């Protein structure tokens, strides 16, 4: 082969390799930002805000996104923020979500950045705390946003970073959360091909993540009932209709819905009565008794069946006692669908997390009968989604004994910041990987 031919061939090789971006160094990208991520987390933790009241939090998030070059929109679903960044190359669209709100909980963890914040909840002045880890979610998602902005040449397509208010539920009489963000049109002009979300939890040790295909968190539906009887003296019950006895019969009979009516070979389900309220005096049968509770399921068909069975059973039991009943089954708004991980996408994300953290750090998550409003985003966008857990319990502490999410003693080992950011960044980079 002539020298000119060799040189020409070599030039083609060099030319072809220069247009292919190098594999992103996720650990290095995260390491460079870890101090700032930690500072953000501590600031968010020290200054929590309740649902639909996240004004200062949203302002800080928006400022960070603007500094990174994102196209920012604020005021969505009251205080929500989105930031969009385009790589400049054609490719997929990805949405990554973090929640922003805190809980009406007084912190009992001795930290230099512990919350001293007070807020109004249900007409009372209460302590406010990031007792569910949303401070971690925001800080790590901003870390992902920063790394993506700094490495646009290494990915294709575009990303939407979603910072959602009111995941814990809007105050009574208000709308909020993921459903309202969809209603307000966040996906009108940006239709993602996938949505990622995560949650830090005390259920797993620091340094680990956990994911599973299919239903990972249950649907949740609240129900309310008022049983109407007829008041009478407790000494002469035959002169009235006892709503307490009728309500008690509903509670007991409803236990057969899960144990005898649902096919538990499919998935587990839960039906719980949490409030039973009736009467004011020991010797007076009242006019009414009220019940409230929740239904949880991992299968949408089983969810629908349980709600229908509860409506029918309650009506017939009340009638059998000569009573009548007013029901809200379920209470709307306020229901959350099953948090469902698309199996194919979950396999891709799991592989990405193993690449970032190592095989041993990626666990198979147990199903959790708690719920999330995250699936409203996936349903609203008609896009597959993956939601995973990040371990926050310090090494040497048994997760089974660690204070759970929502506890005033909930504590997150800050090692989770690195784990969460690396896992989400690697999954995002791999999803947005250039082709060709």
Beta strands, then each sheet from edge to edge (+ up, - down):
strand 1: 71-76
strand 2: 80-86
strand 3: 93-99
strand 4: 118-121
strand 5: 124-127
strand 6: 158-164
strand 7: 194-205
strand 8: 209-211
strand 9: 214-217
strand 10: 219-228
strand 11: 232-233
strand 12: 269-278
strand 13: 284-285
strand 14: 288-297
strand 15: 324-329
strand 16: 339-341
strand 17: 362-364
strand 18: 384-393
sheet 1: 1+ 2- 6+ 3+ 7+ 18+ 8- 17-
sheet 2: 4+ 5-
sheet 3: 9+ 16-
sheet 4: 12+ 14- 10+ 15-
sheet 5: 11+ 13-
end
